[in-house]
């Protein structure tokens, strides 16, 4: 069994392989050859008076692998009073995080790897946005308007450059130093012209591809900013209002993200959780954010990736259509498909830390 850390994932995984692995798994899902369980979270009170503990899991099986991704976070929802309400998280202390992917063989059940999820998480989400761009953006799309300058904004741009010949990017994030750093570093990495701009509207104006990659708890784009022919995508469920979604001529979701579960203690759409099981007193639960109305959310009634690739729906049919890719869903399947590639590449390179598989086996039937 292998332990695979973030540095190794960054060294061996490229975006083209990441996109290809996911497309293959999503096609299998459309034909009934893969399976996944959407993300579900458990909330329970923590030591912070303004926060909650959140445990999240998601699973998927494809191509001979099953993966479960697990994450352990303390969550807060800071609001600076300037239309910048976000979701923040940490494990143990601010700046450290705990996310793990356990990978198993579906051939014989063998535990194969434990993978730090940081780089893999950014790559699989960016790769999903790349899939939407590949199938819905105009073939001659050359410019990007990017909202956000963090890790996801970086892998999103890598993915766009993998499926289109991107030449120019305008980036906006609220902190000037962050957007300037993004412009400098990503321009050097990808060889494209990137300009940091002073407003979200300036970033969106005239872009062929519009991308919002933030942890915002409120919409980041105004509907009247969008123009004919643009392709738009997002990271979080609340970045697009219902009015923004309504501006699109063609809407496609990556996959069905929600769980159809109800009962005592269950809530849909708490923070960035599609489905949550919640513990705590009535007073403790007041720490949780209110559900946000008029946003795209997790569960949408759009055609999905499978509908596009099997020809059940056409996708973009005109150059002047605004297309929208709801880059949410199939999370567990993303981790099994991309995690499987990471494992194979690590084995082929003779890298990763070996630990005895016997440590994870027992002779007591459970």
C-alpha positions as CSV (number, residue, x, y, z in Angstrom):
1,X,0.0,0.0,0.0
2,X,1.2,3.5,-0.8
3,X,1.2,6.8,1.1
4,X,1.1,9.5,-1.6
5,X,1.6,13.1,-0.5
6,X,0.7,16.4,-2.2
7,X,4.2,17.0,-3.6
8,X,4.2,13.6,-5.4
9,X,0.7,14.3,-6.8
10,X,1.9,17.6,-8.1
11,X,4.9,16.0,-9.7
12,X,3.2,13.2,-11.5
13,X,-0.3,14.4,-12.4
14,X,-0.9,16.7,-15.4
15,X,-4.2,18.4,-16.3
16,X,-4.7,16.6,-19.6
17,X,-4.6,13.2,-17.9
18,X,-6.8,14.6,-15.1
19,X,-9.5,15.6,-17.7
20,X,-9.2,12.4,-19.7
21,X,-9.6,10.2,-16.6
22,X,-12.8,12.1,-15.5
23,X,-14.3,12.1,-19.0
24,X,-13.9,8.3,-19.1
25,X,-15.5,7.8,-15.7
26,X,-18.4,10.2,-16.5
27,X,-19.0,8.3,-19.8
28,X,-19.1,5.1,-17.9
29,X,-21.6,6.6,-15.4
30,X,-23.8,7.6,-18.3
31,X,-23.8,3.9,-19.5
32,X,-24.3,2.4,-16.0
33,X,-20.7,1.2,-15.7
34,X,-19.6,3.4,-12.8
35,X,-21.3,4.5,-9.6
36,X,-20.9,7.3,-7.1
37,X,-22.4,8.6,-3.8
38,X,-22.7,12.4,-3.7
39,X,-21.0,14.4,-0.9
40,X,-22.6,14.4,2.5
41,X,-21.5,16.2,5.6
42,X,-21.9,15.8,9.4
43,X,-22.0,19.0,11.5
44,X,-21.4,19.0,15.3
45,X,-20.5,21.9,17.6
46,X,-16.8,22.7,18.1
47,X,-14.7,24.8,20.5
48,X,-15.3,28.0,18.5
49,X,-18.3,30.1,19.5
50,X,-18.7,31.3,15.9
51,X,-17.9,28.0,14.1
52,X,-18.9,24.3,13.6
53,X,-17.0,21.1,13.1
54,X,-17.7,19.5,9.7
55,X,-16.9,16.0,8.5
56,X,-17.4,15.3,4.8
57,X,-17.3,12.2,2.6
58,X,-17.9,11.2,-1.0
59,X,-17.3,8.0,-2.8
60,X,-17.1,6.7,-6.4
61,X,-16.2,3.5,-8.3
62,X,-14.8,3.4,-11.8
63,X,-12.1,1.7,-13.9
64,X,-11.3,-0.9,-11.2
65,X,-10.9,1.5,-8.3
66,X,-13.1,2.8,-5.5
67,X,-12.2,5.9,-3.6
68,X,-13.6,7.6,-0.6
69,X,-12.5,11.1,0.1
70,X,-12.7,12.3,3.7
71,X,-12.2,15.7,5.2
72,X,-12.2,17.0,8.7
73,X,-12.7,20.8,9.2
74,X,-13.6,23.5,11.6
75,X,-15.8,25.9,9.6
76,X,-16.6,29.6,10.0
77,X,-18.5,32.0,7.8
78,X,-16.7,35.4,8.1
79,X,-18.5,38.5,6.7
80,X,-16.4,41.7,6.3
81,X,-19.5,43.8,5.7
82,X,-18.4,44.6,2.2
83,X,-20.4,42.0,0.2
84,X,-17.6,39.6,0.8
85,X,-19.2,36.8,2.8
86,X,-17.1,33.6,2.6
87,X,-16.7,30.1,4.0
88,X,-13.4,29.5,5.8
89,X,-12.0,26.3,7.3
90,X,-9.0,24.7,9.1
91,X,-7.9,21.6,10.9
92,X,-6.1,21.9,14.2
93,X,-5.1,25.5,13.5
94,X,-5.6,28.1,10.8
95,X,-3.5,27.3,7.7
96,X,-3.5,23.5,8.1
97,X,-6.1,21.1,6.7
98,X,-7.0,17.4,6.8
99,X,-8.3,15.7,3.7
100,X,-7.5,12.1,2.7
101,X,-8.4,9.9,-0.2
102,X,-8.4,6.1,0.4
103,X,-8.2,4.1,-2.8
104,X,-9.2,0.4,-3.1
105,X,-9.2,-2.2,-5.8
106,X,-12.7,-3.3,-6.9
107,X,-11.1,-6.5,-8.3
108,X,-10.2,-8.0,-4.9
109,X,-11.0,-5.3,-2.3
110,X,-7.3,-4.6,-1.6
111,X,-6.5,-1.2,0.0
112,X,-4.1,0.4,-2.4
113,X,-3.3,4.0,-1.3
114,X,-3.9,6.8,1.1
115,X,-3.5,10.1,-0.8
116,X,-3.4,13.7,0.6
117,X,-6.3,15.4,-1.1
118,X,-5.0,19.0,-1.5
119,X,-3.5,18.9,-5.0
120,X,-5.8,16.2,-6.2
121,X,-8.8,18.2,-5.1
122,X,-7.7,21.3,-6.9
123,X,-6.9,19.3,-10.1
124,X,-10.1,17.3,-10.2
125,X,-12.3,20.4,-9.8
126,X,-10.3,22.4,-12.3
127,X,-10.5,19.4,-14.7
128,X,-14.3,19.3,-14.3
129,X,-14.4,22.9,-15.4
130,X,-12.2,22.0,-18.3
131,X,-14.6,19.3,-19.4
132,X,-17.4,21.8,-19.5
133,X,-15.3,24.3,-21.5
134,X,-14.3,21.5,-23.9
135,X,-17.9,20.6,-24.7
136,X,-19.7,24.0,-24.4
137,X,-17.3,26.9,-25.1
138,X,-16.9,28.3,-28.6
139,X,-14.0,26.6,-30.5
140,X,-12.3,29.9,-31.0
141,X,-12.5,31.0,-27.4
142,X,-9.2,32.7,-26.6
143,X,-9.9,35.0,-23.6
144,X,-10.8,34.3,-19.9
145,X,-12.3,36.5,-17.2
146,X,-11.2,35.0,-13.9
147,X,-12.8,35.9,-10.6
148,X,-10.5,34.5,-7.8
149,X,-6.8,34.1,-7.4
150,X,-6.4,31.0,-5.2
151,X,-5.5,27.4,-5.9
152,X,-8.8,26.6,-7.7
153,X,-8.4,29.6,-10.0
154,X,-5.0,28.3,-10.9
155,X,-6.2,24.8,-11.9
156,X,-9.2,26.2,-13.7
157,X,-7.0,28.2,-15.9
158,X,-4.7,25.2,-16.5
159,X,-7.8,23.3,-17.6
160,X,-9.0,26.1,-19.9
161,X,-5.5,26.2,-21.5
162,X,-5.7,22.4,-22.0
163,X,-8.8,22.5,-24.1
164,X,-8.7,25.9,-25.8
165,X,-5.9,28.1,-27.1
166,X,-6.1,30.7,-24.4
167,X,-4.1,33.9,-25.1
168,X,-5.3,36.6,-22.7
169,X,-6.7,36.5,-19.2
170,X,-8.1,39.3,-16.9
171,X,-8.2,38.3,-13.2
172,X,-9.9,40.0,-10.3
173,X,-9.9,39.2,-6.6
174,X,-10.7,41.6,-3.7
175,X,-7.0,41.7,-2.5
176,X,-4.9,43.6,-5.0
177,X,-1.7,41.8,-4.0
178,X,-3.2,38.4,-4.6
179,X,-4.5,39.2,-8.1
180,X,-1.1,40.7,-9.0
181,X,0.7,37.6,-7.8
182,X,-1.7,35.3,-9.7
183,X,-1.1,37.3,-12.9
184,X,2.7,37.1,-12.5
185,X,2.9,33.5,-11.6
186,X,0.3,32.0,-13.9
187,X,1.6,34.0,-16.9
188,X,5.0,32.6,-16.3
189,X,3.6,29.0,-15.9
190,X,1.3,29.0,-18.9
191,X,2.8,31.5,-21.2
192,X,-0.3,33.6,-21.6
193,X,-0.9,37.3,-21.1
194,X,-2.6,37.9,-17.7
195,X,-3.7,41.3,-16.5
196,X,-4.9,42.0,-12.9
197,X,-7.9,44.3,-13.0
198,X,-9.7,46.4,-10.3
199,X,-13.2,45.0,-10.6
200,X,-15.1,41.8,-11.3
201,X,-17.1,43.5,-14.0
202,X,-13.9,44.5,-15.8
203,X,-12.7,40.9,-15.7
204,X,-15.9,39.6,-17.2
205,X,-16.4,42.2,-19.9
206,X,-15.7,40.8,-23.4
207,X,-14.2,37.5,-22.1
208,X,-15.0,34.3,-24.1
209,X,-14.8,32.2,-20.9
210,X,-16.1,33.6,-17.6
211,X,-15.0,31.7,-14.4
212,X,-15.8,32.4,-10.8
213,X,-13.5,30.5,-8.5
214,X,-14.2,31.8,-5.0
215,X,-15.4,30.6,-1.6
216,X,-18.1,33.3,-1.6
217,X,-21.5,32.8,0.1
218,X,-23.2,35.3,-2.2
219,X,-23.3,35.8,-6.0
220,X,-20.1,37.2,-7.6
221,X,-21.5,38.0,-11.1
222,X,-24.4,40.3,-12.1
223,X,-26.6,38.9,-14.9
224,X,-26.3,42.0,-17.1
225,X,-22.5,41.6,-17.3
226,X,-22.9,38.5,-19.5
227,X,-22.7,38.8,-23.2
228,X,-23.7,36.7,-26.2
229,X,-21.3,33.8,-27.0
230,X,-19.7,33.6,-23.6
231,X,-19.2,30.3,-21.7
232,X,-19.5,30.6,-17.9
233,X,-18.7,28.3,-15.0
234,X,-18.3,28.5,-11.3
235,X,-16.8,26.8,-8.3
236,X,-19.2,27.3,-5.4
237,X,-23.0,26.7,-5.3
238,X,-23.7,30.4,-4.4
239,X,-21.5,32.3,-6.9
240,X,-24.3,32.5,-9.4
241,X,-27.8,33.9,-8.7
242,X,-30.9,32.4,-10.2
243,X,-31.1,35.5,-12.4
244,X,-27.5,34.9,-13.7
245,X,-28.4,31.3,-14.5
246,X,-31.5,32.4,-16.3
247,X,-29.3,34.5,-18.6
248,X,-27.8,31.4,-20.1
249,X,-29.3,29.8,-23.2
250,X,-27.7,26.4,-22.5
251,X,-27.2,25.0,-19.0
252,X,-25.5,21.7,-18.2
253,X,-24.6,20.3,-14.9
254,X,-21.6,18.0,-14.3
255,X,-23.8,15.5,-12.3
256,X,-26.6,15.2,-9.9
257,X,-25.1,16.5,-6.7
258,X,-27.8,16.2,-4.1
259,X,-29.0,13.4,-1.9
260,X,-32.7,12.8,-1.7
261,X,-32.8,12.3,2.0
262,X,-35.0,13.9,4.7
263,X,-35.6,13.4,8.4
264,X,-34.7,14.7,11.8
265,X,-31.3,16.5,11.8
266,X,-30.9,16.7,8.0
267,X,-30.5,19.9,6.1
268,X,-29.8,20.7,2.5
269,X,-27.7,23.7,1.4
270,X,-26.1,24.6,4.8
271,X,-23.0,26.6,3.8
272,X,-21.2,24.8,1.0
273,X,-22.8,21.4,2.0
274,X,-25.3,19.8,-0.4
275,X,-26.6,17.6,2.3
276,X,-25.8,17.7,6.0
277,X,-26.6,15.8,9.2
278,X,-26.5,18.3,12.1
279,X,-26.0,17.9,15.8
280,X,-26.2,20.6,18.5
281,X,-28.6,22.6,20.7
282,X,-30.9,25.2,19.2
283,X,-28.5,27.9,20.5
284,X,-25.5,26.2,19.0
285,X,-27.2,25.8,15.6
286,X,-27.6,29.6,15.4
287,X,-23.9,29.6,14.5
288,X,-24.7,28.0,11.1
289,X,-25.4,30.3,8.1
290,X,-28.9,30.7,6.9
291,X,-29.8,29.0,3.6
292,X,-29.2,31.3,0.7
293,X,-32.1,31.8,-1.7
294,X,-31.9,32.6,-5.4
295,X,-28.6,30.9,-6.1
296,X,-27.7,28.1,-8.4
297,X,-27.2,25.8,-5.5
298,X,-26.1,22.1,-5.6
299,X,-29.1,20.4,-7.2
300,X,-30.3,21.8,-10.5
301,X,-32.7,20.5,-13.1
302,X,-30.3,20.8,-16.0
303,X,-29.1,18.1,-18.5
304,X,-25.8,16.6,-17.3
305,X,-22.5,15.6,-18.9
306,X,-23.9,12.2,-19.8
307,X,-26.7,13.8,-21.7
308,X,-24.1,15.8,-23.8
309,X,-21.7,13.0,-24.6
310,X,-24.5,10.4,-25.4
311,X,-26.2,12.9,-27.7
312,X,-29.4,13.2,-25.7
313,X,-29.1,17.0,-25.7
314,X,-27.0,19.0,-28.2
315,X,-25.1,21.4,-26.0
316,X,-24.0,24.6,-27.8
317,X,-25.7,25.0,-31.2
318,X,-24.9,28.6,-32.0
319,X,-22.0,31.0,-31.6
320,X,-24.1,33.6,-29.9
321,X,-25.5,31.4,-27.2
322,X,-24.4,31.9,-23.5
323,X,-23.5,28.5,-22.1
324,X,-23.2,27.6,-18.5
325,X,-21.5,24.6,-16.9
326,X,-22.6,23.9,-13.4
327,X,-19.3,22.4,-12.2
328,X,-20.8,20.5,-9.3
329,X,-21.6,16.7,-9.0
330,X,-19.9,13.4,-9.5
331,X,-17.3,14.3,-6.8
332,X,-16.7,10.8,-5.6
333,X,-16.3,9.6,-9.1
334,X,-13.7,12.3,-9.7
335,X,-11.6,11.0,-6.8
336,X,-11.8,7.4,-8.0
337,X,-10.9,8.2,-11.6
338,X,-8.1,10.7,-10.9
339,X,-7.0,8.9,-7.8
340,X,-6.6,5.7,-9.8
341,X,-4.4,7.6,-12.3
342,X,-2.2,9.0,-9.5
343,X,-1.8,5.5,-8.0
344,X,-0.8,4.0,-11.4
345,X,1.7,6.8,-12.1
346,X,3.2,6.5,-8.6
347,X,3.6,2.8,-9.0
348,X,5.2,3.1,-12.5
349,X,7.6,5.7,-11.1
350,X,8.5,3.7,-8.1
351,X,7.5,6.6,-5.8
352,X,5.3,6.9,-2.7
353,X,5.9,5.5,0.7
354,X,5.3,1.8,1.0
355,X,3.4,0.6,4.1
356,X,2.4,-3.0,4.8
357,X,-1.1,-3.8,3.4
358,X,-1.4,-6.3,6.3
359,X,-1.8,-3.4,8.6
360,X,-5.2,-2.8,7.1
361,X,-6.4,-6.4,7.0
362,X,-7.8,-8.6,9.8
363,X,-8.9,-12.2,10.4
364,X,-12.1,-11.2,12.2
365,X,-15.2,-11.1,10.0
366,X,-17.1,-7.8,10.4
